[in-house]
Amino acid sequence: METTEKIMQEEKRERVVLVGLQAGRLKPEDNADEWSMEELAALAETAGAEPVAQVLQKKDAPDPRTFIGEGKVAEVQELIANLGGEMVIFDNDLSPSQMRVLTDEFGVQVLDRSGLILDIFAKRAKTKEGRLQVELAQYQYLLPRLTGMWTHLVRQTASGGKSPIGTRGPGETQLETDRRHIHRKIDKLRADLEEVRRVRGTQRQQRTKNEIPVVAIVGYTNAGKSTLLNALTGAAIPANNRLFDTLDTTSRLLSVSDMLDVVISDTVGFIRKLPHQLVDAFKATLEELEYADLLVHVIDISNPMWQEQAAVVDKLIAELGAQTTPCIRVYNKAELVSAEDVPRGEDAVAISAKTKAGIPDLLALIERRLDKGSRRVTLHLPYDKAGLLDVLYREAKVLEVRYEDTTVVEAVCTPKTLGQVRPYVYPPLEEPKEEWER
């Protein structure tokens, strides 16, 4: 253990200067502020960098050339020189030309927030599906930035213009060749992801056939989703205090009660200013939300910005077409705040995923929201009706089977299955009374 910690301490971490712009002409969601800069620092640390300075510029509008203006560029240059900065990371998204100009001005690599998040995702993706999704997002991000990477090979013109020797006349420039190559890669990745969706669709149809409800855990990154899944199922998913620790969807079977089994899935954490390439690329994972029977929205109630974080998640849920899916709000890390600070509501519960406090209340709430009229019954099946036992194994939750004068089955049945086996239920079920009979 000590050796591992020593190795980690000895790893060289890139020293980075963080820069953000707050401008009236930018959309509110594109602006930088104290919260987003703090989050950018956490993202940089997650990527293995060491933030050494933060600069938050306030202007009426972004500078078309340098984004932050010549004065701030000089200030950042001084910080790089004095603090040994090796990279500058912007909290805002930069245009390809701005990134090229700033790289020249600073003399070190320049990255924007989207590029940083993509880099983290590339390091964290483990499954083939996750890697496909990240690779697609990276190519989509790279495509408009190719021009800046090939400034020594400008696009050929009819007259030759200033094109370098060897690029005039018929044929393609390296830039055009790379564009064609990336477009082919994007098409191939999209086809591969479509196959992933097809397989997921087949699995989903099987779950629907078996009438097993699907519960999707969603929430802001680092809200405690993986810790909650571990607490519910003993899944043993690594749960660390860092952003984007889970990128690949994990699904487990959860026995909520004797009456209810569900498939519960952990999903990638949401974040403010998530690159749109990632929203598109991760739909193969996040489309589980659209088909889920219930969403469990995990909120870190101990975070001072929890309301803003919850709003980001709600907005992304709507973008993914799951805004009509029933949703439970789970206020996690409730042990770190006073009881008065935790919102109350019919579809809300306070828990601690770490200590498992409140988990029984959460399970009871899940069962209440997914109750479809299932009933626990005892069936006495004649031996010549053995085929009905197969039906029960497929369509119901079989708890116990005993072979006596008949096949005695303890099972939890949905109303649909109960209709098939009602004659063999003992004691007989009472028919529901009409309102006027009560």
TORFITOR-502644 format. One record per residue: residue in one letter; y, x, z of N, C-alpha, C, O in turn. Coordinates in pm, whole numbers, plus 50000, padded with zeros to 5 digits. Atoms other than C-alpha are relative to their C-alpha. Layout:
aYXZYXZYXZYXZ/...
end
This chain:
m498795008450000500005000050000501265008750000502195006449923/e498854991149991502435028050098500185007849870501305010249825/t499944992550125501525047449783500644991849889501464996849812/t499455009050102502325017249562501514998550018502264999049920/e498575001549973505705012249732500765012849963501885012249910/k499364987250032506485049549692500185001649850501235006049803/i499944999150146505675048249319501124991149946501884995149858/m498975009450045507905017549276501405005350029502315003749949/q498694994649965510765034749459500395011449908501565013449877/e499724988450084510405065349239500274996349854500805004449779/e499755004350138510575044948916501504999949973502294994650051/k498584999650035513865051248744500464986349952499844980349865/r499465012950039515955019948714501315002249926502175009749971/e498784998550078518625017048446501194994550077501134983750135/r498775004349932522135014848591500804991649901501164996449793/v499345009150093523884984848436501304994550058501424992350178/v498745006749965527394970648440499934985849945499634983849828/l500075014150039527524932648431501404994949968502354997350043/v498705004950045530354915548242499894985249964498924981049901/g499985014150036531274878748209501404995649964502385001550009/l498705005450042534054858448049500094985350036499184977450009/q499705014149971535564826148176501244996349919502345001349945/a498915003450092537724810347905500104985049982499094978149971/g499785014350017539274775947866499484994749868499124982949858/r500445004450133538274774847498498484999649987497954994149891/l501475000350004534574779947578499504986950062500164981050147/k500635011549936532274750847661499675003650145499375015150174/p500294996949858531714747648039498675007150019498565016350101/e501314993949981528034756548001499915014349944498985021649976/d500004986450057528944788447804500835009750082500815021850056/n499134991649919531384801548065499225007850105498135003850146/a500544992649886530644827848326500804996250125501994993250116/d499325002149872531474822048693499265008150106498325015450076/e500594991849894530594837049031498494997350013497705006650033/w501425003549986527274817949045499185006149886498145012249910/s500784995150113526154827248694499945015349999498965021149953/m500014985449993527144863748751498985004850105498305014850086/e500994996849897525054864349070498584998349944497695006349972/e501305002450062522164849648872499695010849897498555015149884/l500184989250099522704875748597499535012750070498685020050018/a500424988249924522384902948862498524999050038497785008850031/a501415002149966519054887748975499115001749877498015007249887/l500764998450125517884886248612499875014849965498815019449924/a500024985750032518834922848561499015007350090498275016050044/e500944993849907516894932848873498564996549964497665004849974/t501335004350043513914912448751499535008349881498355011549869/a500344992150119514044932248425499815014850033499425022649946/g500204986249959513934964748625501255008549998501175020750002/a498734992550004517634974248613500674999750138500294991950225/e499224999549876520064982948892501474997049968502165005549913/p498585003050025523434964848869500895008750090500705009250211/v499124991249922526174989248975501434994850005502234999650085/a498645005749997529294968448898500004986649927499184984149838/q499825012950066530404933548800501464998449960502365001750037/v498645002650049533454924348590500044985749947499314982349854/l499835013850047534524888048549501424998549945502394999050020/q498715001150068537344883848294500384985349982499524977149951/k499525013650022539474852348273501085000549892502105007249907/k499075000550113541244844947944500054985749947499194977549977/d499925013250063542394814647748498904998149896498324987449884/a501005000750108540034822747461499355013649983499965023850014/p500664987250023537484849547372500735008049892501265002349797/d499444991350103538794879347176499005000549884497835003549907/p500955000550113537274876346824499265013249979498115013249935/r500614986950028536574913846808499205005250119498035008850104/t500654993749884535744925747162499554989950105498974993750206/f500395011049911535154891947334500834999650129501304989050169/i499304999949871536864903247658501405006049992502135006050091/g498664994350014539984920047519500005015150022499155020550092/e499944985449997541014956547481500165005550141499565015750176/g499754995249862542244960147842498725000350081498435010250150/k501265000549923538934949247993498975009749944498165015150019/v500914990350059537024970747747500265013950061499335021150095/a499634987049940538955001147882499525000750145499055011250190/e500445000549860538154990248240498495002250011498025009550099/v501454998649999534424987548162499615014349961498675020050016/q500254986150040534515021547986500145009550120499355018850137/e499764991849881535915036648307498874998550101498445008350162/l501115002449907533205020348519498735007249954498005013050034/i501194993250056530495033848286500085014950029499095021150068/a499824985549979531935068848315499865003750148499195013550181/n499994996749857532435068048694498684997250071498315004350164/l501205004349929529185050548792498715003849928497625000449974/g501204996050074526825065248534499294988249936498064987949930/g500605011850063526285031848359499255003649872499735011449790/e500824997150118523525032348098499874987949908499304988849799/m500095012250080523824996647970501044990150051501394990250169/v499095010849961526274967447970499334986849962498894984949848/i500625013050025524914932148003501064989050019501704988150124/f499035011049995527104901947923499334987050045498204984150006/d500525012949955526614868448096500114989549891499424979349894/n499825009350112527784851047778499195004849880498735016349877/d500634995850125526164851247436501055006249909502165000949896/l499084992950089527794875747194499584997949855498404996049826/s500325000450142528024873646817499485013749959499755023650028/p500504986950045526264901246620501125010349981500965022050014/s498904990450025529624916746521500615004750132500965016450145/q499464995949869530924916446882499075009850070499535019350134/m500964990949937527734933047002500095013949937500005024050006/r499894987250072528114960046735501275007550043501235019550070/v498724993749961531794966646821499935005350143500365016550170/l500054996149858531144967747198499055011850022499305020350108/t500924988649990528184991447155500715012849959500545023350022/d499224988350044530475015146964501055004050104501255015850131/e498934997449903533265011647224499455006250129500035015650182/f500534995549871531075017047531499115012449987498975020150083/g500894988750017528695042647384498664998450070497915008150082/v501315003049939525745026047560499514986749942500264979549875/q500565012450052523424997247475500684987950062500984987750182/v499405012649954524944962447501498994988849978498404987649870/l500945011150006522824931847575500714987550048501574988450136/d499435012449946523764895347622498934992850082497784997150088/r500905007149908522194869947858498704995649931497614997049987/s501205004650072519834855647594499055011649975497845010349993/g500844988450026518594890247500499295004850126498135008950121/l500594995849872517994898547868498844990850039497774995550079/i501055009649965516004866647930498785001949910497645001449956/l501104997750093513924872947617499215012750037497995013050025/d500664987649960513184908347741499104997550120497985002750126/i500805003349881511964894748077498764992149959497664994850006/f501135008350045509804868847903498955008549929497755006449946/a500934991450074508284895547679499145008250097497965010550071/k500754992349901507254915747987499024991450078497964996150119/r500765008449908505864885948177498894991949933497924988149998/a501005008650067503904866447913498645006750003498505018349965/k501354994449985500184871447976499014994149898498235001449838/t500985006450088498244846147767500415001649854501565004849824/k499714999250143498004846447388501094989949964501994993049887/e499015010350030499994813947379501395004350046502375002749972/g498714995749949502764827847598500605011049914501805010949886/r499494989050083503044859347387500464995049863501474999749810/l499585006050127503204838647067501384993650013502254995349927/q498745007049978506034817847210501175009750013502235007749955/v498944990149980508044848147320500305007449870501465009749838/e499804992850125507504866446990500804991649901501684996849832/l499245009050088508754836246796501474999750041502365000749956/a498615000449951511864834147015500735013049970501905012949934/q499374987050026512534871346974500385001549853501475006449822/y499674999150143512364869746594501164990849963502024994449882/q498895009350027514654839246589501325005650051502375003549991/y498804993749942517114858346809500435011949915501625014449897/l499724987850075516834889946596500594997349862501445004949815/l499665002550141517324874146253501505000849972501895008349883/p498564999250032521124868246264500645013350039501785016050001/r499444987349953521614902546426499575011949915499935023349943/l500504989150085519914922546150501135007949935501045020149923/t498914993450071523184930045972500565011650081500815022450028/g499464989649913524484949646269499075011750016499515022850044/m500964989249983521274969746286499885008549874499365019749878/w500144992750125521494980145920501375002349935501554999949816/t498664997750053525164989345883500005011049893500915011749811/h500064989250100524085019845679499414995049868499385002449770/l500555005550123522484996745420500664986549975500064976150000/v499295012650022525094970845323499394992749882498724998749797/r500565008450106524154942245095500575004349864501775006849851/q499544995550131524314952044728500914989549937500784977649963/t499095009150070527084937244511499805001949851499185011649806/a500194999650146527234930344141500565013049941499985018749849/s499374988050057529544959844081499575012750071499995023750034/g500404988249923527914982944327500875001850121500375005150229/g499084999449887531024983244548499835012850078499775023750021/k500174988449913530625006344848498545002150040498255009350135/s501414998849965526845003244851499555014549991499945021749900/p500464986050002525095036144937499175002949875498644993849811/i500814995850115523365055944664498564995750023498004997650131/g501375004549989519975041144595499874985250029498784979650023/t500075014549973520945005344683500674992149889500654979849892/r499355007350108522854997044364498984996349893497935002649881/g500895004150108521274979044073498954990150050499064984950161/p501005010049964518204956544076499175004550121499125016350155/g500834997149883515914954244378500604994550127501654988050125/e499575005249871516264946244745500465011350091499965022550082/t499634990649896518054963945025498984998950112498184989650116/q500905000449883516164972445344500284987650084499364981550139/l499625011849922518104944445514499324987549946498764979650021/e500625011950060516854918445266498485000150017497864989850040/t501464998749981513294931845290499624996050142498654988850163/d500285003449860513424929145670500154985150026499374979250100/r499815014549983514774893745650498794992349949498304983250015/r501175006750057511904883345423498795001850092498024992450114/h501124997149911509414900145657500074991450126499074985850169/i499845007849876510844882645965499784985249974499184978250056/h500255014250034510864848745790498504997249989498034986850033/r501465001850011507164853745709499364999950139498474991850166/k500544999449864506444863446070500284986950076499404981750146/i499635012549932508314832546198499114988549953498634980650033/d500875010650054506334809745964498585001050055497964991050089/k501374997949948503044825446080499924996150148498964989750189/l500005003249857503964822146449500094985050022499434979650111/r499895014549988504974785846402498674993249970498284983550036/a501325005550034501614778646236499015002150114498224993250146/d500904997149887499774795546525500314990950118499404986050186/l499625008849889501754775346780499634985449972499334977850064/e500415013650038501014743446587498524998050032498094987250072/e501435000649965497324751446635499834998550152498954991350198/v500025001449854497984755447009500274985550038499594979950124/r499675014149971499584720847011498834990849965498554981250036/r501135008450040496594706546825498895000450105498324990150141/v501034998549896494164720647085500434992650126499634985750189/r499495006949882496384707847366499874984849983499544977750077/g500105014450027496434673547200498594995050019498384984150074/t501415003749983492624672747191499654999350148498994989950193/q500275000049856492464682047560500674988150067500104981950158/r499285011449941495074655547640499294986949972499214978250059/q500745012250035493104628647455498784998450090498444987350131/q501185000549913490034637847663500404995450139499704987450202/r499545004049867492044634647985500364985250002500074978250100/t499625014150008493404600947870498754991350000498704980950065/k501255007350008489894589347786499364998850139498804988450174/n500575000149866488794598948137500924993550103500574992250220/e499015006449913491894581948281500385008950117500575004150228/i499544990849896492844613048477501515001949982501935007449880/p498554998550014496624612148540500405014849999499735023350058/v499474986450009498654643448462501315000850076502234992950054/v498794997649921501264656348707500555013649960499835023649966/a499374987350039503704683348588501025004150105501914996450141/i499024994649905505564705248838501115006749920500855015649839/v498864994250070509054713448709501035004450103500975000550220/g498954995949908512094730048860500715012449950500295018949854/y499224988050033514664757648845499155012350033498295011850121/t500784988049974513274792848832500175004550145501275004350200/n500034995349861512314806149176500184988950104500544991750218/a499855011149904512394771449337498774998650089498834991950193/g501215000849919508824775549468498894991949938498024986750009/k501015008450068506704757949204498595005850015497654998650046/s501324993949990503834782949207499494999650143498304997550167/t500405000749859503824783949588499514985950033498554984350108/l500435013849977503554745849587498624997549938497774991350001/l501315002050063500654746149339498905006850081497805001550096/n500974993049914498894771749559499714991850126498554990650167/a500175007749877499494750149868499164987549975498394983350062/l500725012450031498094719249693498555002549960497664994849996/t501324998150062495094734449516499285012950038498115014650005/g500604987049973494464769449652499825008049873498855015649860/a500154993950133495064782049297500135015250003499685021949909/a499844985449987495964817449419500815006049885500515017049838/i499094994750103498714821449156500985009550071501525005850175/p499014991249937500934851749236501344992950011501874988149912/a498725006849978504094837149391500955009950065500885012550185/n499084989849951506864862949424501424994949995501754985549922/n498605004149994510534860049505500785006849888501615015649912/r499274994450114511744868249155500044989649889499214980549884/l499805009950104512974849248851498925000949894498435011849862/f500985000950110510534837748581498695007050034498145014349951/d501274993749963507454848648773498834993049930497794999149907/t501055007450071505424821448599500504996549860501504989549846/l499645003550137505584819348219498924991749933499214983849844/d501125007050064502154805848130499554988350086499344989750207/t500375012049928501194770648225498625001550066497665005850003/t501265000249927498494768348492499684985750039500524978950099/s500415013649965496564735648532498795000450092497885008550073/r501115001049906494244726248817499694985350026500564976750013/l500375013449958492304695448923500324998750148499935007250228/l499605002249861493734681349246499484986550047499754976349985/s500435012649937492034655349466501114995750096501225000950207/v498895004949918495054636649598499464992450121499984993650232/s500675007549894492784613749802498624996149950498244999749839/d501315005050045489344597449789500154991049879499214989449801/m499785009950106490904572749546500585006149872500594999649768/l499244995050115492724596349311499805015049976499995023150067/d500004986250050492154628549115501085001149892501284991749815/v498994997850105494924643248897499845014149946499295022950013/v499814986550054495434673048667501445003850029502364996949985/i498644995949964498444691848805500325013349934499535022749941/s499634988250079500304717848594501305006150051502264999050081/d498794992449968502814744648688500645004249868499945008849778/t499344996650126505424750748416501025011150020501395014350133/v499004989449994507904778348332501284994650064501664983150043/g498775004249933511054777248543501154998449903501275005749805/f498815002050081514254763848392501145008550056501095012950170/i498844992149957517544782548408501224995649922501114990849809/r498755002950067521164776948324500145009349880499765021049887/k499794992250122522064788947974498695005849947498655017449906/l501274995550057518424791247866500185001449849500674992149785/p499824998250145518404805847511499324988749922498174985249949/h500565011550072517904777347264498735003849925497874995449900/q501254995750066515274798447086498814997950093497704994750048/l501105001649906513214796747403499654985450024498484981950040/v500275014449985513614759147443499104995549886498144988149907/d500805003850117512234755347090498615006350007497604999649986/a501284992950003509534781847123499054995350110497834995550092/f500875003549888508264769347458499614985250001499024980450098/k500375014150003507824733247350498494998050004498014987650051/a501465001149992504094740047313499544999450145498544993050177/t500315000749856504064745547690500684988050064500054980450137/l499235010149930506804721847795499734985849950500154976250014/e500305013550046505544692647584499054992850096498894980750088/e500795006449894503164686647878500864990150077500374980050126/l499105008849927506234670948038500064986349936500054976050003/e499865012750072506504644547767498784991150020498904978850021/y501225007849989502874633947815499534998450145498494992350171/a500385001149859502784636848195500194985750050501074978450004/d499855013249937502284605548403501045000450112501614990250149/l499074998449889504494619648679500555014250000499815023849979/l499384986949984506974648248719500275002450148500724993550219/v499664995949864507304666849049501095010649986500825022149952/h498844991250016510794682149045500245007450131500715001650229/v499854991849880510844710749296501415005750006501885011949910/i498604995749982514334718649433500075009050122499605005350230/d499814990949886515194748449653501224995350078502364998850045/i498905006149925517274729449910500785010450080501905007650125/s499304989549924518184762350083501035007349914501865014749967/n499044993350089520124774249776501314992350000501304980249976/p498715007049997523864766049805500334992949868501114983449868/m499725005950130523874757449431498884990449958498704988049838/w501185007950037520834734249447500364987949914499584983949827/q499635011950080522734704249305500225003749854499804996449764/e499784995450137523844723948998498665003649934498445000749817/q501314996350054520314737648954499194987749963498554987349858/a500735012450028518804702748977500554993249875499794987449797/a499385006150119521304690448715499555007049872499335000549771/v500494992450116520234718448475498594995349963498304993249845/v501385004450025516584707748513499994985949943499274983249846/d499955013950050517414670848463500444999749854499914991949774/k499504999750138519324679348144498925004849904498754999249796/l501054994750087516444700048000498834990349989498204989549884/i501055010250006513924672848090500384989549895499544985249817/a499525009850099516054648547886499895005649858499504998449766/e500084993750132516214673347594498575000249947498334999749827/l501414999450038512414674847595499384986149988498174984849967/g500475013750021512144636747577499194994350114498424984950094/a500815004749886510684631847926500854992950105500434991450220/q499105006049901513644614348090499514986650054499974982250160/t500515013049953511724581448120498745001450085498254991650140/t501204997749918508734597248297500364998950148501375004750190/p499725000849855508584588048670500095013950061499345022950023/c499744986849945509864616948881500184999450151500914990950203/i499844998349855509534627149246500855012550023500595022949962/r499204988249967512184650549388499465006050130499444999550235/v500614993149885510604675849624500975010850048501215020749979/y499034990549945513104693949846499245010750078498855008750193/n500784989149943511374727049914500865009150087502095008850078/k499364990849906512234753450178500874992450100501914997350144/a499245008649909513404725050404500085005950140500945002050219/e499974993849866512624746650709501225009050017501555012950129/l498854990949994515664767950620501334992850016502374999250030/v498765007749986518224739550647499814989350107498684986650148/s500115010849900519024712150899499554987149931499794985149812/a500565012450055517364678250852501084991249936500814984049841/e498905008450053520764661750788500405004049859500974996149785/d499604995050133521254683150477499014996449891499264999249773/v501025003550099518114670050305500184985649955500114976550039/p499825013850048518714639250084498774991550025497644996450023/r501095009549980516624608450154499894991149878500844989749801/g500175009350112515184584149902498564995749987497665002050043/e501355005550018512194563649798499095009949929497905010849960/d500804990450077511044590749554500395014250035500475022849947/a499624986649956512064620949761499195003750125498874995250207/v500734995349883510214642250014500435014250030500655022249939/a499644986549957511114673250216498735007450040497915002150115/i501214992349970508474700750235500355014650021501475019049997/s499974985550006507854737350296498705004249934497655003749997/a501214995750071505414750050034499385012250067498175014350061/k500484987849934505154782450232499174996850124498115002750144/t500725003349876504094766550564499124987649985498354984250075/k500755012250032502584735150401500484987850080499824977450079/a499425011649931504784712550617500444989849896501074993449796/g499595010750091505324678850445499054997849884499254988349807/i500945001550112502414683450200499274986550005499134980049902/p500645013249995500564652250329500924988749953500474979349887/d499045010250045503744631850272500145000249847500264989749784/l499894998750145503984645349917498774993949932498914986649834/l501235005550058500334636549842500014984850008499594978049914/a499935014649985500884601349977500964994049898500714983249845/l499015004950097503934597449753499455000549858499664991349779/i500634998950132502034609949446499004988649980498974982449874/e501005010750010499234585149518500684986549980500234978249902/r499305012950011501714556649560500584998149860500534987149804/r499385001150132503464564349231498964998649888499264992949783/l501025000450105500184567649036498954989150025497964988349954/d500975010549969498404538049194499884990249884500864983849845/k500235009150112496834518048910499004989050038498314983549952/g500885010749956494894493349122498555004350016497664995950016/s501374995349981491824515449170499474995350135500224993950232/r500615004649875489364503649434498715007650026497995011349933/r501274993649961486534519849626498974988950021499214979550097/v501015010649993483374499249586498605006150013498385017949983/t501414996249998479614500749645499274991649896499394979349895/l500725006950106477414492049348498495001550020498025012150061/h501464999649998473714483349341499524997749857499474986449809/l500395000950141472494491148990498484999249988497785008050038/p501455000250029468994479748882499645012249917500475017549842/y500414987850070466974508648742500044998549848500145008449776/d499915001850145467034492748395501455000149951501714998649831/k498574999150037470864495648403500525014250021501695016350053/a499614986049976470904533548428501175004449912501925013549947/g498894996650090473324534848136501364997950066502325004850033/l498735002449931476034520748366500385011750090501575014050115/l499704988349918475704551548587500735010649915501645017449963/d499324990750092476684572748285501464995649979502375003949976/v498645005450016479704549848235500855003650122502015007750108/l499264996949877480714554948599500365014750008501465018250049/y499704985649998480444592848570501145003449903501945012349930/r498954997450098482694591648262501334993750037502384999950023/e498785008049987485194564848361500484998050144501574992850165/a499625002349860485254564748745499835012950079499415023150025/k500224988649911485204588349041498794996750087498884988750180/v501255002649926481614588649170499985008750125500065020950117/l499984993049873481494597749539498605003050053498375013550112/e501354998149948477824593349621499014991549921499344980549877/v501075007650066474544582449457498745001050087498335011950125/r501245000449922471444571349654498984991649924499314981349865/y501045007450070468134560049510499144992650104498344998650175/e500745008649908466724530849712499264989549916498684992949813/d500585010550084465414497149587500754999049869500204995449765/t499164998950120468264500449344500715013550005500585020850103/t499154988049996470594529149248501314996050068502094988350012/v498795003549924473334526949512501085010549970500895022549991/v498924991050041476614541549392501294996750075501754985350074/e498655001249941479824547249592500965006049898500825017749860/a499104995250105482664550249341501394994050013501574983150069/v498635005250011486384546349291500204996049855500125004449765/c499925005350137486924524348986501394994649970502044988450054/t498775006350048489974514948785499684985549966498514982049951/p500255014050036490434477748703499164998649873498314989849863/k500745000850125489104484448350498505002450022497674994949972/t501414996849973485864500648474499374989350088498204985750071/l500515010349908485504474748750499574987649924498624980849962/g500365011650081485434447748484498615001249938497934991249915/q501314997750061482314463848334498854999250100497734995650065/v501094999149901480364467248659500114989650112499334990050207/r499755009749892481684438048869498744992650048498604990750169/p501185007549953478314418948875499135007950099498345001950172/y500874991749917476704448249060500705005050127500145013050201/v499264995949881479374452549329499514992050119499394979850111/y500435007049878478154444349681500615007150121500515019450133/p499795014550009479594429149884500944996549884501795004549845/p499195004250116481174409349597501495000950029501954998650141/l498544999349986484864414349537500594986050002500154977249929/e499285012950000487174385749624500914999549879501605009249848/e499095001850112489004371949324501424998950053501654991950152/p498625001349953492764376049363500484985749989500234978949889/k499525013849996494414343349459501334998749928502155007949928/e498715002950061497214327549263501034997850111500674995250226/e498925001449900500594325049438499924986750072500174986050193/w499995013549940500184287349494498814997950093498814988650174/e501195001649915496754292449659500165006950136499385004350228/r499854992249876498044315649932500614991750111500804996750222/
end
